[in-house]
Amino acid sequence: MPAYVALTCTADVDWSAPEQTDELAGYREFGQAAAAIIRGGAALYPTATATTVRVRGGKGEVLASDGPHDETKEAITGFYLLECADLDEAVAAAAGLPAAWNGAVEVRPVIPFPPGEPTR
C-alpha cells in the first residue's frame, strides 16, 4: 500500500510548551481516529532550533547556520507518515488534521527504497 507524508504547516510554536495543551488535543483526537493508517510522525521544535546545513561544491566545506533558510508566516511544524490506498484517502485523512483548519497540510507520496539502500 502506498505511503504519504503529511507535513503540517502552522504558526511556528513550541508544541512542548504548556500553552499548546489545548491545541494538541485535536492532534490526539486525529491520532486516535486515524490510528489504522498512521505509520509514524512527530511534532517539531520551533524553527529557531533548526540548523541549516549546506556543503560547498558537493563535498567541500560544510556550512551550518542557525535557523531555517526561509522566513515564512507558517512553518513545517510536524509530520505524519500515512499508509493509504491512494492520494484521495491521504487527502481525506489530512483534512482531519487541525493544521488544515488554521494553516495547511502538504501531502506528498513517499518513494519507497529497498531495505539497505540509501533513502536518497
Secondary structure, DSSP 8 states (H G I E B T S, - for coil): --EEEEEEEE----TTSGGGHHHHHHHHHHHHHTTTTEEEEEE---GGG-EEEEETTTTS-EEEEES-SS--SSEEEEEEEEE-SSHHHHHHHHTTSHHHHHSEEEEEE-----TTS---
